[in-house]
Amino acid sequence: MDKKWTPVLIAVVVISIIAAGYLAWQRHTMEANNRSVQMAVVYDEVASLARMNGTGVVDVLRQFRERGAGAVLIKEPTVAEAEQNGEFKLQTGQSLLLMRDYGVLKTLGSDFWQQVRPDRAYFIFSNPDIYQRVKGQLTAKKVQLRAWERPGLYILEAGCGWSLLQQLGVGFPQNAVDDANRAGMQVLVQLRSWNQVDAAGLKYVFGEIGKIPGLAGLLFNDPVLPGAPDQIRPLAYVVQKLRVPVVAIEFSNQIGLSKLGYLLDKNVVRLHTLSLEEDAKKNYSPEEIIDRYALAATERNIRILLFHSYTKPDAPDILQWNLQLAGRVGEKLRAEGMQVGEPSVLAAPLSNSRWLLFLAGLGAIAGGMLLCFTMGWPKAAPLLGLVALLAWAGLLGAGMTGPARKLMAFASVVIFPTLSLSINIKSEGSTVRKSVLLLLRTSLISLTGALLMVGLLADRGFMLKLDQFAGVKLAHVAPLLLLALIFFFRHDEEGMGWRRQLQKFLDQPILVKSVVILGILAVALLIYVSRTGNESVAISPLELKFRSLLDTLLGVRPRTKEFLVGHPLLLLVFYLGYRNNNYMPLLLAGAIGQISLVNTYAHIHTPLAVSLLRSFNGLVLGIIVGLALIALWRAGERLYRRLQAATETNS
């Protein structure tokens, strides 16, 4: 490295660490005060359980409340669902004409029957409150209506296609709201989307929602929010008047929700649930369901846990099974140090000082310059550093804070693991003790990149997943490519220079074994990349059980690719030394641990304390596995020498 630049750049990195550490501490403090979780149940499913057991809905809701559930989710019924629930009858005009001589319809005069059109849909009500609710909702959603009102009989003609009409929401049933209130539980409502959204329609629909007593949160049912993407600002205006948080459903990427969350000053709470369909497919045990909900709350900052009414073939009493499940989840959460009650909201904003962000970003620039010196580019380092500095300051000055933060965070998690490995891996081997110390030092330098990323992305938007760290998969691959280049050209054993060395490499004939090895490496890289990020490939049942065991034993499960692959193999590289480029596969496999270590902190929705414990557990287990691997290597070397000696003796 350049002796003139190195002390200055290290000083810049230290200053950046202080700035990022301050931002990280603010985030940790917010997370420490955000420990209250709400458990909720689905009204329609509770009502079904009540009917199965011959008891009242309010009584069953109270039983769930005694087990810790504090809220009821009421889903807005569609026209089809409301008819199935008996709120009204829906007929085609043709069917209605065939019924003119039956029941109360006989009281309708000929003037009505002459206006009936066979191709239209007709709602028939007996309850005036339901009639007014449905009429108001359909009018707000731009359905052309004609109405006839008689004592005890109310009819609406809808000028809308039958299939589209049946999917429209018709507001929230008053009896469901009343039952929740009588049970002493808060109300969460889940609204359906509709077409032809305008300001008047939004005002009416959300005005009706605002009248619901005990309202505690708003969910959206469909993949696209009402009015998205063009009407999000008017939507935010009417939602803000409700004075309740918007609820984001985990693993459900609803179009318009992120923008709505930012317009509402991030007044968002995240919800996790296990759907009936997923449970029926995988048939989770009670312990697995309990662990799943507890992990969502403790490791992913989920603050509402929604329980469905799960049906189990081996459970003689479904109601009691679900009541016990809710109670056990509540006990598990309390044992983990969580509070069960109303969901805590990330209310206080974190510091958005551009100066702090600027200082934190300088660390990535300084690290990049150090990496350039390490790669043997002393002349390019100052120029690249200047360009990066101007770009960083320009983006922040232009108000492009979001993209700038993500870009510099990405640079941090790529640069520092690469820099750390390129500095600490030497040609000569080390003792076992020194190898362990080298692994710890390497991890500490790599974690500098993690700390800078944490500071740069210390914002409620990232914590609530309204925005996410970009380039997760690329951040796992880029350091491997850089390391391959660095060590390929560093080990120029014949002193021919990088151009001639590259030419010699390109001129080599392609052997079948080389193709086979490259194919194996390509498959390994594909598997490695597919298992990175927030949503990776499916996990086998055996691995899920192994993960659950680690969670039980260690509190927080370490990354498998760290303690079983990366850290042990890197420890072996330190022990053996990087003698030549034949050790390249071993080096790259060992680098996976450092890359994963840093990218653990890219899960901004995971509390910092959890990520730190995960990293610690991974390092401890990785060292233990690595020491065992070194012992096996030494035993293998002794066995090889004995066999070689025996062969020489016999010859």
C-alpha positions in Angstrom: 0.0 0.0 0.0 1.0 3.6 -0.4 2.7 4.8 2.8 1.7 8.4 2.2 -2.0 7.8 1.6 -2.7 4.9 4.0 -2.7 6.8 7.3 -5.0 9.5 5.9 -7.4 7.0 4.4 -7.5 5.0 7.7 -8.3 8.1 9.6 -11.2 8.9 7.2 -12.5 5.4 7.7 -12.4 5.8 11.5 -14.3 9.1 11.3 -16.9 7.4 9.1 -17.2 4.5 11.6 -18.0 7.1 14.4 -20.7 8.8 12.2 -22.2 5.4 11.2 -21.9 4.1 14.7 -24.0 7.1 16.0 -26.7 6.4 13.4 -26.6 2.7 14.2 -27.0 3.4 17.9 -30.1 5.6 17.2 -31.6 2.7 15.3 -30.8 0.2 18.0 -32.4 2.5 20.6 -35.6 2.7 18.5 -35.7 -1.0 18.1 -35.3 -1.5 21.9 -38.3 0.6 22.4 -40.3 -1.2 19.8 -41.1 -4.4 21.6 -44.9 -4.6 21.8 -46.8 -7.1 19.6 -50.5 -7.5 18.9 -52.1 -10.8 18.2 -55.2 -10.8 16.0 -57.8 -13.2 14.7 -60.0 -13.2 11.6 -63.7 -12.4 12.3 -65.3 -14.7 9.6 -63.2 -17.7 10.8 -64.0 -17.1 14.4 -67.7 -16.8 13.5 -67.4 -20.2 11.8 -65.8 -21.7 14.9 -68.6 -20.3 17.0 -71.3 -21.9 14.8 -69.5 -25.3 14.9 -69.5 -25.2 18.7 -73.0 -23.8 19.1 -71.9 -20.7 20.9 -71.9 -16.9 20.3 -69.3 -15.1 18.3 -68.7 -12.6 21.1 -68.1 -15.4 23.6 -65.4 -17.0 21.3 -63.8 -13.6 20.7 -63.5 -13.1 24.5 -61.9 -16.5 24.8 -59.2 -15.4 22.3 -58.8 -12.1 24.1 -58.1 -14.0 27.3 -55.3 -15.9 25.4 -53.7 -12.6 24.4 -55.4 -11.7 21.1 -56.2 -8.0 21.1 -57.7 -7.3 17.7 -60.1 -8.7 15.1 -59.5 -8.5 11.4 -62.7 -7.8 9.5 -62.3 -8.3 5.7 -64.5 -6.3 3.4 -66.9 -8.8 1.8 -67.4 -8.8 -1.9 -70.9 -8.8 -3.5 -70.7 -12.5 -3.9 -69.5 -13.1 -0.3 -72.2 -10.7 1.2 -74.9 -12.6 -0.7 -73.6 -15.9 0.6 -73.7 -14.4 4.1 -77.4 -13.6 3.6 -77.2 -9.8 3.5 -79.2 -9.7 0.3 -80.3 -11.6 -2.8 -78.7 -11.0 -6.2 -80.7 -12.0 -9.3 -80.5 -11.4 -13.0 -83.4 -9.5 -14.4 -84.6 -12.7 -16.2 -84.7 -14.6 -12.9 -86.4 -11.7 -11.2 -89.2 -11.7 -13.8 -89.9 -15.4 -13.1 -90.3 -14.5 -9.4 -92.8 -11.7 -9.7 -95.7 -13.8 -8.3 -93.8 -14.9 -5.2 -93.7 -13.4 -1.7 -93.3 -9.7 -1.2 -92.4 -9.2 -4.8 -96.1 -9.5 -5.6 -96.6 -6.1 -4.0 -94.6 -4.4 -6.7 -96.7 -2.7 -9.3 -96.6 -3.1 -13.0 -94.7 0.1 -13.4 -91.7 -1.6 -11.7 -92.0 -4.9 -13.7 -92.1 -3.0 -17.0 -88.7 -1.4 -16.1 -86.9 -4.7 -15.3 -84.2 -5.5 -17.9 -83.4 -9.2 -18.3 -79.6 -8.5 -18.8 -79.2 -6.4 -15.6 -78.3 -7.5 -12.0 -80.8 -6.8 -9.2 -80.1 -6.6 -5.5 -83.1 -7.4 -3.2 -82.8 -6.2 0.5 -85.0 -6.5 3.5 -82.7 -4.7 5.9 -82.6 -0.9 5.3 -79.2 -0.4 6.9 -77.5 -3.0 4.7 -79.4 -1.5 1.7 -78.0 2.0 2.5 -74.5 0.6 3.1 -74.3 -1.3 -0.2 -75.9 1.5 -2.2 -73.4 4.0 -0.9 -70.4 1.7 -1.6 -71.5 0.9 -5.1 -72.3 4.5 -5.9 -68.8 5.5 -4.7 -67.3 2.9 -6.9 -69.0 4.3 -10.0 -71.6 1.5 -10.5 -74.7 3.0 -12.2 -77.7 2.2 -10.0 -81.5 2.6 -10.0 -83.4 2.1 -6.8 -86.9 1.1 -5.7 -87.9 1.4 -2.1 -90.9 -0.1 -0.4 -91.6 -0.8 3.3 -89.5 -4.0 4.1 -88.3 -4.3 0.4 -85.5 -2.4 -1.3 -84.2 -3.2 -4.8 -81.1 -1.9 -6.6 -80.5 -2.4 -10.3 -76.8 -2.4 -11.2 -75.5 -1.4 -14.6 -72.4 -3.4 -14.4 -71.0 -6.7 -15.7 -72.0 -9.7 -13.6 -68.4 -11.0 -12.9 -67.0 -7.6 -12.2 -69.9 -6.7 -9.9 -69.5 -9.8 -7.8 -65.9 -8.9 -7.0 -66.6 -5.3 -5.7 -66.4 -4.7 -2.0 -69.6 -3.6 -0.2 -68.3 -2.1 3.0 -67.9 -3.6 6.5 -70.8 -5.4 8.2 -72.0 -3.6 11.3 -72.7 -6.8 13.2 -69.0 -7.8 12.9 -67.9 -4.4 14.2 -70.4 -4.6 17.1 -69.2 -8.1 18.0 -65.6 -7.0 18.2 -66.5 -4.0 20.3 -68.6 -6.1 22.7 -65.7 -8.5 23.1 -63.4 -5.6 24.0 -61.1 -6.0 21.0 -59.7 -3.5 18.5 -60.7 -3.6 14.9 -58.5 -4.1 11.9 -60.2 -3.6 8.5 -59.0 -5.0 5.2 -60.3 -3.0 2.2 -60.8 -4.3 -1.4 -59.7 -2.3 -4.4 -61.9 -1.1 -7.2 -61.6 0.5 -10.6 -62.5 4.1 -11.6 -61.1 5.5 -8.3 -61.7 9.3 -7.8 -61.5 11.7 -5.0 -65.2 11.6 -4.2 -65.2 7.8 -4.1 -62.2 7.7 -1.8 -63.7 10.4 0.5 -66.9 8.4 0.9 -65.3 4.9 1.4 -62.8 6.1 3.9 -65.3 8.4 5.6 -67.4 5.2 6.3 -64.3 3.4 7.6 -63.6 6.4 9.9 -66.9 5.8 11.6 -65.9 2.3 12.8 -65.4 2.4 16.6 -62.3 0.8 17.9 -60.5 1.1 14.5 -56.8 0.3 15.0 -55.3 -0.4 11.6 -56.0 -0.5 7.8 -55.0 -3.3 5.5 -55.4 -3.7 1.8 -56.7 -6.9 0.3 -55.5 -6.9 -3.3 -52.1 -6.7 -5.1 -52.8 -3.1 -6.2 -54.0 -0.4 -3.8 -57.1 1.6 -4.8 -56.1 4.2 -7.3 -52.5 3.1 -7.6 -50.3 4.3 -9.1 -51.9 7.7 -10.1 -54.2 8.3 -7.1 -51.9 7.6 -4.2 -51.7 11.2 -3.0 -55.5 11.5 -2.7 -55.5 8.1 -1.1 -52.9 9.2 1.5 -55.0 12.3 2.3 -58.1 10.2 3.2 -56.1 7.5 5.0 -54.3 10.1 7.1 -57.6 11.3 8.5 -58.2 7.8 10.0 -55.3 8.4 12.4 -54.4 4.7 12.4 -51.4 3.0 10.9 -51.4 1.2 7.5 -50.6 -2.5 8.0 -48.1 -4.0 5.5 -48.5 -7.7 5.0 -45.2 -9.5 5.0 -44.2 -11.2 1.7 -47.1 -9.4 -0.1 -45.7 -6.8 -2.5 -48.7 -4.5 -2.9 -48.3 -1.9 -5.6 -48.6 1.6 -4.1 -48.1 0.6 -0.5 -44.5 1.9 -0.3 -45.4 5.3 -1.7 -48.4 5.5 0.6 -46.2 4.7 3.6 -43.8 7.5 2.8 -46.7 10.0 2.2 -48.0 9.0 5.7 -44.7 9.7 7.3 -44.0 5.9 7.6 -47.0 5.3 9.9 -46.8 1.7 9.0 -47.0 -1.6 11.0 -45.9 -4.9 9.6 -48.1 -8.1 9.9 -47.2 -11.7 9.5 -49.6 -14.6 9.1 -49.6 -18.3 8.2 -52.3 -18.8 5.6 -54.8 -21.6 5.8 -53.7 -22.8 2.3 -50.0 -23.0 3.4 -50.8 -24.8 6.6 -53.1 -27.3 4.7 -50.3 -28.0 2.3 -47.4 -28.4 4.8 -49.4 -29.5 7.9 -47.3 -27.6 10.4 -47.1 -28.9 14.0 -48.1 -26.6 16.8 -44.4 -26.2 17.7 -43.5 -25.2 14.2 -46.3 -22.6 14.1 -45.3 -21.2 17.4 -41.7 -20.9 16.4 -42.7 -19.2 13.1 -44.8 -16.5 14.8 -42.2 -15.9 17.5 -39.3 -15.6 14.9 -41.4 -13.1 12.9 -41.8 -10.9 15.9 -38.3 -11.2 17.4 -36.1 -11.4 14.3 -38.1 -9.4 11.7 -39.7 -6.6 13.6 -43.2 -7.9 12.9 -45.7 -6.2 15.2 -49.0 -7.8 14.3 -49.4 -11.6 14.3 -52.6 -12.7 12.5 -54.0 -16.1 13.4 -56.3 -18.0 11.1 -58.5 -20.8 12.4 -56.4 -23.8 11.6 -58.1 -27.2 11.0 -56.1 -30.2 12.2 -57.2 -33.8 11.5 -55.8 -35.0 14.8 -57.5 -32.2 16.9 -60.9 -33.4 18.3 -61.8 -29.8 19.3 -60.7 -27.2 16.7 -61.7 -24.3 18.8 -59.7 -25.4 21.8 -56.7 -26.2 19.6 -56.7 -22.7 18.2 -57.2 -21.1 21.6 -54.3 -23.1 23.0 -52.1 -22.1 20.0 -52.8 -18.4 20.6 -52.1 -18.8 24.3 -48.8 -20.6 23.7 -47.6 -18.0 21.2 -48.3 -15.3 23.7 -46.3 -17.2 26.3 -43.4 -17.7 23.9 -43.3 -14.0 23.0 -43.3 -12.9 26.7 -40.5 -15.4 27.3 -38.5 -13.8 24.5 -38.9 -10.4 26.2 -41.7 -9.1 24.0 -44.9 -7.4 25.3 -48.3 -8.6 24.1 -50.7 -5.8 23.6 -51.1 -3.0 21.1 -48.5 -3.0 18.3 -45.7 -0.6 18.8 -45.1 1.8 15.9 -41.7 3.2 14.8 -42.9 6.8 15.5 -39.8 8.9 16.2 -37.8 9.7 13.1 -34.1 8.8 12.9 -31.5 11.5 12.2 -31.6 12.5 8.6 -28.5 14.8 8.8 -26.9 15.0 5.4 -23.6 15.7 7.2 -23.7 12.5 9.1 -24.6 10.6 5.9 -21.8 12.3 4.1 -19.2 11.3 6.7 -20.5 7.8 6.8 -20.2 7.6 3.0 -16.6 8.8 3.0 -15.6 5.5 4.6 -16.6 3.6 1.6 -14.7 6.0 -0.7 -11.6 5.7 1.5 -12.0 1.9 1.6 -12.2 1.9 -2.2 -9.0 3.8 -2.5 -7.2 1.4 -0.1 -8.5 -1.5 -2.3 -7.1 0.2 -5.4 -3.7 0.4 -3.7 -3.9 -3.2 -2.7 -4.7 -4.2 -6.3 -1.6 -2.3 -7.5 -3.4 0.7 -8.9 -1.6 3.6 -7.1 -2.1 6.1 -9.8 -5.8 5.3 -10.3 -6.7 5.5 -6.6 -6.7 9.3 -6.1 -8.5 9.9 -9.3 -11.2 7.3 -8.6 -11.5 8.7 -5.0 -12.0 12.2 -6.3 -14.7 11.2 -8.8 -16.5 9.2 -6.1 -16.3 12.1 -3.6 -17.8 14.5 -6.2 -20.5 12.1 -7.1 -21.4 11.4 -3.4 -21.5 15.1 -2.5 -23.4 15.9 -5.7 -26.1 13.3 -5.1 -26.6 14.4 -1.5 -26.6 18.1 -2.5 -29.2 17.5 -5.2 -31.5 15.9 -2.7 -31.2 12.4 -4.2 -30.6 10.9 -0.7 -32.4 7.6 -1.2 -30.4 6.4 -4.3 -27.2 7.9 -2.9 -27.5 6.0 0.3 -28.2 2.7 -1.4 -25.4 3.2 -3.9 -22.8 3.9 -1.1 -24.2 1.1 1.1 -23.7 -1.3 -1.8 -20.1 0.0 -2.3 -19.4 -0.6 1.4 -20.5 -4.2 1.5 -18.5 -5.0 -1.7 -15.3 -3.1 -0.8 -14.6 -4.1 2.8 -14.8 -7.9 2.6 -12.7 -7.7 -0.6 -10.2 -5.4 1.1 -10.0 -7.4 4.3 -9.3 -10.7 2.5 -6.8 -9.1 0.1 -4.8 -7.7 3.1 -4.9 -10.7 5.4 -4.4 -13.7 3.1 -0.6 -14.3 2.7 1.4 -16.9 0.8 3.0 -18.4 3.9 1.0 -20.5 6.3 0.3 -19.7 10.0 0.0 -21.5 13.2 -3.5 -22.6 14.4 -3.6 -19.8 17.0 -2.5 -17.2 14.5 -5.0 -18.5 11.9 -7.9 -18.0 14.4 -6.7 -14.4 15.1 -6.4 -13.7 11.4 -10.0 -14.9 10.9 -11.2 -12.6 13.7 -9.2 -9.6 12.3 -10.5 -10.2 8.8 -14.1 -10.4 10.1 -13.6 -7.2 12.1 -12.4 -5.3 9.0 -15.2 -6.8 6.9 -17.7 -5.7 9.5 -16.6 -2.1 8.9 -18.5 -2.3 5.6 -21.6 -3.7 7.5 -21.4 -0.8 10.0 -21.2 1.8 7.3 -24.2 0.2 5.5 -26.2 0.2 8.7 -25.4 3.9 9.3 -26.2 4.8 5.7 -29.6 3.0 5.7 -30.6 3.9 9.3 -34.1 5.0 8.3 -37.6 3.8 9.2 -38.4 3.3 5.5 -35.8 0.6 5.3 -36.7 -0.8 8.7 -40.3 -1.2 7.6 -39.3 -2.5 4.1 -41.0 0.4 2.4 -37.6 0.6 0.7 -34.9 -2.0 0.5 -31.2 -2.4 0.1 -30.6 -2.8 -3.6 -28.3 -5.3 -5.3 -28.3 -8.0 -2.7 -27.3 -10.8 -5.1 -24.7 -8.7 -6.9 -23.2 -7.8 -3.5 -22.7 -11.6 -2.9 -21.0 -12.1 -6.3 -19.0 -8.9 -6.9 -16.4 -9.6 -4.1 -15.8 -13.1 -5.5 -15.0 -11.7 -8.9 -12.7 -9.0 -7.5 -10.9 -11.5 -5.3 -10.4 -13.8 -8.3 -8.8 -11.0 -10.3 -6.7 -9.7 -7.4 -5.2 -13.1 -6.5 -4.8 -14.3 -10.1 -2.6 -11.3 -11.0 -0.9 -11.1 -7.6 0.6 -14.5 -7.9 2.7 -13.8 -11.0 5.4 -16.4 -10.2 7.4 -15.8 -13.4 7.4 -12.0 -13.1 5.9 -11.6 -16.6 3.4 -8.7 -15.7 -0.3 -8.8 -15.8 -0.7 -8.4 -19.6 1.6 -11.4 -20.4 0.1 -13.4 -17.6 -3.4 -12.8 -19.0 -2.2 -13.7 -22.5 -0.6 -16.9 -21.3 -3.8 -17.9 -19.5 -5.9 -17.2 -22.5 -3.6 -19.2 -24.8 -3.9 -22.3 -22.6 -5.8 -25.3 -24.3 -9.1 -26.1 -22.8 -9.1 -29.6 -21.2 -12.1 -31.7 -20.5 -11.4 -31.7 -16.8 -11.3 -27.9 -16.9 -14.8 -27.8 -18.5 -16.1 -30.2 -15.9 -14.6 -28.2 -13.0 -16.0 -24.9 -14.5 -19.5 -26.6 -14.8 -19.4 -27.7 -11.1 -18.3 -24.2 -10.1 -21.1 -22.6 -12.2 -23.7 -24.8 -10.5 -22.3 -24.0 -7.1 -22.4 -20.3 -7.9 -26.0 -20.6 -9.1 -27.1 -22.4 -5.9 -25.1 -19.8 -3.8 -26.8 -16.8 -5.6 -30.3 -18.4 -5.5 -30.1 -18.8 -1.7 -29.2 -15.1 -1.1 -31.6 -12.2 -0.4 -34.8 -11.9 1.5 -36.7 -14.4 -0.6 -34.5 -17.4 -1.6 -35.3 -20.8 -3.0 -37.4 -23.3 -1.2 -35.8 -24.9 1.9 -36.0 -28.7 2.5 -37.9 -30.0 5.5 -34.6 -31.5 6.9 -32.9 -28.1 6.7 -35.9 -26.4 8.3 -35.6 -28.8 11.3 -31.9 -28.2 11.5 -32.5 -24.4 11.5 -35.1 -24.8 14.2 -32.7 -26.8 16.3 -30.0 -24.1 16.0 -32.6 -21.4 17.0 -33.5 -23.4 20.1 -29.9 -24.0 21.1 -28.4 -20.7 20.3 -31.3 -18.2 20.5 -30.5 -16.9 17.0 -29.5 -19.2 14.2 -26.2 -18.4 12.4 -26.0 -18.5 8.6 -25.2 -22.0 7.4 -22.9 -20.8 4.7 -20.9 -19.0 7.3 -20.2 -21.6 10.0 -20.3 -24.7 7.8 -18.6 -23.4 4.7 -17.0 -19.9 4.7 -15.4 -19.5 8.1 -13.9 -23.1 8.3 -12.5 -23.0 4.8 -11.0 -19.5 5.3 -9.4 -20.7 8.5 -7.9 -23.5 6.5 -6.6 -21.0 4.0 -4.9 -19.0 6.7 -3.4 -22.2 8.1 -2.0 -23.4 4.8 -1.3 -20.1 3.1 -2.3 -19.1 -0.4 0.7 -20.8 -2.1 -0.5 -20.4 -5.7 -3.6 -20.0 -7.8 -4.5 -23.7 -7.4 -5.9 -22.6 -4.0 -8.3 -20.2 -5.8 -11.4 -22.4 -5.3 -10.6 -22.8 -1.6 -10.1 -19.0 -1.2 -13.4 -18.1 -3.0 -15.3 -20.7 -0.9 -13.8 -19.2 2.2 -14.7 -15.7 1.1 -18.4 -16.7 1.2 -18.3 -16.5 5.0 -17.1 -12.9 5.0 -19.5 -11.8 2.3 -22.4 -13.4 4.2 -21.2 -11.9 7.4 -21.5 -8.4 6.0 -24.7 -8.9 4.1 -26.5 -10.2 7.2 -26.9 -6.5 8.1 -28.5 -5.8 4.7 -31.7 -7.2 6.4 -32.5 -3.8 7.8 -35.9 -5.0 9.1 -34.0 -7.4 11.5 -33.0 -5.8 14.8 -29.3 -5.0 15.1 -29.0 -7.0 18.3 -30.2 -10.1 16.5 -27.8 -9.6 13.6 -24.9 -9.1 16.0 -25.8 -12.3 17.9 -26.1 -14.2 14.6 -22.7 -13.0 13.5 -21.1 -14.0 16.9 -22.7 -17.4 16.8 -21.6 -18.0 13.2 -18.0 -17.0 14.1 -17.8 -19.2 17.1 -19.3 -22.2 15.4 -17.2 -21.5 12.3 -14.0 -21.5 14.3 -14.9 -24.8 16.0 -15.7 -26.4 12.6 -12.6 -24.9 11.1 -10.4 -26.3 13.9 -11.9 -29.7 13.3 -11.2 -29.3 9.6 -7.5 -28.4 10.2 -7.2 -31.4 12.5 -8.6 -33.6 9.7 -6.2 -32.0 7.2 -3.2 -32.7 9.5 -4.3 -36.2 10.0 -4.7 -36.6 6.3 -1.2 -35.3 5.7 0.3 -37.7 8.3 -1.6 -40.6 6.6 -0.3 -39.5 3.2 3.3 -39.4 4.4 3.0 -42.9 6.0 1.6 -44.3 2.8 4.3 -42.5 0.7 7.0 -43.8 3.1 5.6 -47.4 2.9 5.6 -47.2 -0.9 9.2 -46.0 -1.1 10.3 -48.8 1.4 8.5 -51.5 -0.7 10.0 -50.2 -3.9 
